Amino acid sequence: MPLSPLVSETEALEHYNRHFSAQTWKAARGWVAQEVRQSEMFRNASEARCEDEIARLMNLVTDAALELSGHGFHQGACLILIRVMDTTLSEPSRQAIFAHLERFIPPGDPRLGDYRLLSAALAALSQARRSLLRAVSLTSGLRDWRGNAIYFSIHAAFMETSLAGRLIAEDSPDYLATKQRIALNDLRESLYALVRINDEHKAHFTPLADLVKE
């Protein structure tokens, strides 16, 4: 993701204060507070612990707003917020937060639109990973060549969705490469099994298997 255009610290703070909306802030905080208090981790927690968690999440929102305002110290804050929202907050809370952040974006600036798309993609990937992981579990006991092909094809898809999520999170290239190697190995195993189902499969899948040989 491109970084926000930088301005001086004074200009960034002036921009932030000028565009801050108590109304959108309170709306976002209300959704976040509700989710924190209803979450499994904080349902039985003290009010002080809940307030600390709410403050932590809303501080991330402030940091993201400062990034969008051009503050140099807070570059990357939007991406951090997106990653946290993916594992912590529901769609209504995310949309309330984005509505608040829109206050800080100049007309025609595409950055927040890109962050919205990344956030939605992460949510979809998380749902896909849960479904694929269940499918991996369900097919792990299949014993013939066709079953092996099904299992490794699903596991390859699971690893690729995991890789896409880590790409959005901008993980290190060495970690991403490790994920990709696992997915490629799954693909090789799937093709190895497909070739052995019968002669017709062998004719169609052998050239593909040759393409991904180590």
Beta strands, then each sheet from edge to edge (+ up, - down):
end
